[in-house]
Amino acid sequence: MGALIVGIVFVLFAVYAVLPRSISFALLGWWEQVKVVLAGGVPLLAVFIGLIAIMIGIADIKDRIEARKEEEEEAAAEAEAQQETDKE
């Protein structure tokens, strides 16, 4: 319950902080600074998301290669077992 109240307070403060100064009760007027942060932050966020996607893609490729090797080993073991069964 406390976390919910704190969350609501922070969201309300954030909305209040970015209100334009043309509104009579808005004292902070941080919208211009928020736009600067967003303008610089969005490309950085895109880079980080791209890097994470690349790492996930590489891990996926490695997993597929490993799975293919395991399937080949299982097939070879089954073939070897079949050959031994045929010899008997």
CNS distance restraints for C-alpha pairs under 8 A (distance, minus, plus):
assign (resid   1 and name CA) (resid   5 and name CA) 6.44 0.50 0.50
assign (resid   2 and name CA) (resid   6 and name CA) 6.19 0.50 0.50
assign (resid   3 and name CA) (resid   7 and name CA) 5.98 0.50 0.50
assign (resid   4 and name CA) (resid   8 and name CA) 6.21 0.50 0.50
assign (resid   5 and name CA) (resid   9 and name CA) 6.18 0.50 0.50
assign (resid   6 and name CA) (resid  10 and name CA) 6.20 0.50 0.50
assign (resid   7 and name CA) (resid  11 and name CA) 6.20 0.50 0.50
assign (resid   8 and name CA) (resid  12 and name CA) 6.12 0.50 0.50
assign (resid   9 and name CA) (resid  13 and name CA) 6.11 0.50 0.50
assign (resid  10 and name CA) (resid  14 and name CA) 6.10 0.50 0.50
assign (resid  11 and name CA) (resid  15 and name CA) 6.27 0.50 0.50
assign (resid  12 and name CA) (resid  16 and name CA) 6.12 0.50 0.50
assign (resid  13 and name CA) (resid  17 and name CA) 5.91 0.50 0.50
assign (resid  14 and name CA) (resid  18 and name CA) 6.50 0.50 0.50
assign (resid  15 and name CA) (resid  19 and name CA) 6.57 0.50 0.50
assign (resid  16 and name CA) (resid  26 and name CA) 6.79 0.50 0.50
assign (resid  16 and name CA) (resid  28 and name CA) 7.91 0.50 0.50
assign (resid  17 and name CA) (resid  26 and name CA) 7.40 0.50 0.50
assign (resid  17 and name CA) (resid  27 and name CA) 7.79 0.50 0.50
assign (resid  17 and name CA) (resid  28 and name CA) 5.47 0.50 0.50
assign (resid  17 and name CA) (resid  29 and name CA) 5.95 0.50 0.50
assign (resid  17 and name CA) (resid  30 and name CA) 5.75 0.50 0.50
assign (resid  17 and name CA) (resid  31 and name CA) 7.49 0.50 0.50
assign (resid  18 and name CA) (resid  28 and name CA) 7.24 0.50 0.50
assign (resid  18 and name CA) (resid  29 and name CA) 5.39 0.50 0.50
assign (resid  18 and name CA) (resid  30 and name CA) 4.85 0.50 0.50
assign (resid  18 and name CA) (resid  31 and name CA) 4.45 0.50 0.50
assign (resid  18 and name CA) (resid  34 and name CA) 7.40 0.50 0.50
assign (resid  19 and name CA) (resid  23 and name CA) 7.23 0.50 0.50
assign (resid  19 and name CA) (resid  26 and name CA) 5.92 0.50 0.50
assign (resid  19 and name CA) (resid  28 and name CA) 7.65 0.50 0.50
assign (resid  19 and name CA) (resid  29 and name CA) 5.55 0.50 0.50
assign (resid  19 and name CA) (resid  30 and name CA) 7.28 0.50 0.50
assign (resid  19 and name CA) (resid  31 and name CA) 6.64 0.50 0.50
assign (resid  20 and name CA) (resid  26 and name CA) 6.57 0.50 0.50
assign (resid  20 and name CA) (resid  29 and name CA) 4.99 0.50 0.50
assign (resid  20 and name CA) (resid  30 and name CA) 7.58 0.50 0.50
assign (resid  20 and name CA) (resid  31 and name CA) 6.60 0.50 0.50
assign (resid  21 and name CA) (resid  25 and name CA) 7.96 0.50 0.50
assign (resid  21 and name CA) (resid  26 and name CA) 5.35 0.50 0.50
assign (resid  21 and name CA) (resid  27 and name CA) 6.37 0.50 0.50
assign (resid  21 and name CA) (resid  28 and name CA) 7.19 0.50 0.50
assign (resid  21 and name CA) (resid  29 and name CA) 5.06 0.50 0.50
assign (resid  22 and name CA) (resid  26 and name CA) 7.49 0.50 0.50
assign (resid  30 and name CA) (resid  34 and name CA) 6.19 0.50 0.50
assign (resid  31 and name CA) (resid  35 and name CA) 6.16 0.50 0.50
assign (resid  32 and name CA) (resid  36 and name CA) 6.44 0.50 0.50
assign (resid  33 and name CA) (resid  37 and name CA) 6.31 0.50 0.50
assign (resid  34 and name CA) (resid  38 and name CA) 6.11 0.50 0.50
assign (resid  35 and name CA) (resid  39 and name CA) 5.96 0.50 0.50
assign (resid  36 and name CA) (resid  40 and name CA) 6.28 0.50 0.50
assign (resid  37 and name CA) (resid  41 and name CA) 5.68 0.50 0.50
assign (resid  38 and name CA) (resid  42 and name CA) 5.73 0.50 0.50
assign (resid  39 and name CA) (resid  43 and name CA) 7.49 0.50 0.50
assign (resid  40 and name CA) (resid  44 and name CA) 6.92 0.50 0.50
assign (resid  41 and name CA) (resid  45 and name CA) 6.03 0.50 0.50
assign (resid  42 and name CA) (resid  46 and name CA) 6.15 0.50 0.50
assign (resid  43 and name CA) (resid  47 and name CA) 6.25 0.50 0.50
assign (resid  44 and name CA) (resid  48 and name CA) 6.30 0.50 0.50
assign (resid  45 and name CA) (resid  49 and name CA) 6.10 0.50 0.50
assign (resid  46 and name CA) (resid  50 and name CA) 6.00 0.50 0.50
assign (resid  47 and name CA) (resid  51 and name CA) 6.15 0.50 0.50
assign (resid  48 and name CA) (resid  52 and name CA) 6.17 0.50 0.50
assign (resid  49 and name CA) (resid  53 and name CA) 6.13 0.50 0.50
assign (resid  50 and name CA) (resid  54 and name CA) 6.18 0.50 0.50
assign (resid  51 and name CA) (resid  55 and name CA) 6.23 0.50 0.50
assign (resid  52 and name CA) (resid  56 and name CA) 6.15 0.50 0.50
assign (resid  53 and name CA) (resid  57 and name CA) 6.07 0.50 0.50
assign (resid  54 and name CA) (resid  58 and name CA) 6.19 0.50 0.50
assign (resid  55 and name CA) (resid  59 and name CA) 6.17 0.50 0.50
assign (resid  56 and name CA) (resid  60 and name CA) 6.09 0.50 0.50
assign (resid  57 and name CA) (resid  61 and name CA) 6.25 0.50 0.50
assign (resid  58 and name CA) (resid  62 and name CA) 6.25 0.50 0.50
assign (resid  59 and name CA) (resid  63 and name CA) 6.13 0.50 0.50
assign (resid  60 and name CA) (resid  64 and name CA) 6.23 0.50 0.50
assign (resid  61 and name CA) (resid  65 and name CA) 6.27 0.50 0.50
assign (resid  62 and name CA) (resid  66 and name CA) 6.15 0.50 0.50
assign (resid  63 and name CA) (resid  67 and name CA) 6.06 0.50 0.50
assign (resid  64 and name CA) (resid  68 and name CA) 6.11 0.50 0.50
assign (resid  65 and name CA) (resid  69 and name CA) 6.25 0.50 0.50
assign (resid  66 and name CA) (resid  70 and name CA) 6.23 0.50 0.50
assign (resid  67 and name CA) (resid  71 and name CA) 6.17 0.50 0.50
assign (resid  68 and name CA) (resid  72 and name CA) 6.21 0.50 0.50
assign (resid  69 and name CA) (resid  73 and name CA) 6.15 0.50 0.50
assign (resid  70 and name CA) (resid  74 and name CA) 6.10 0.50 0.50
assign (resid  71 and name CA) (resid  75 and name CA) 6.09 0.50 0.50
assign (resid  72 and name CA) (resid  76 and name CA) 6.07 0.50 0.50
assign (resid  73 and name CA) (resid  77 and name CA) 6.10 0.50 0.50
assign (resid  74 and name CA) (resid  78 and name CA) 6.10 0.50 0.50
assign (resid  75 and name CA) (resid  79 and name CA) 6.09 0.50 0.50
assign (resid  76 and name CA) (resid  80 and name CA) 6.09 0.50 0.50
assign (resid  77 and name CA) (resid  81 and name CA) 6.08 0.50 0.50
assign (resid  78 and name CA) (resid  82 and name CA) 6.02 0.50 0.50
assign (resid  79 and name CA) (resid  83 and name CA) 6.17 0.50 0.50
assign (resid  80 and name CA) (resid  84 and name CA) 6.31 0.50 0.50
assign (resid  81 and name CA) (resid  85 and name CA) 6.15 0.50 0.50
assign (resid  82 and name CA) (resid  86 and name CA) 6.14 0.50 0.50
assign (resid  83 and name CA) (resid  87 and name CA) 6.29 0.50 0.50
assign (resid  84 and name CA) (resid  88 and name CA) 6.65 0.50 0.50
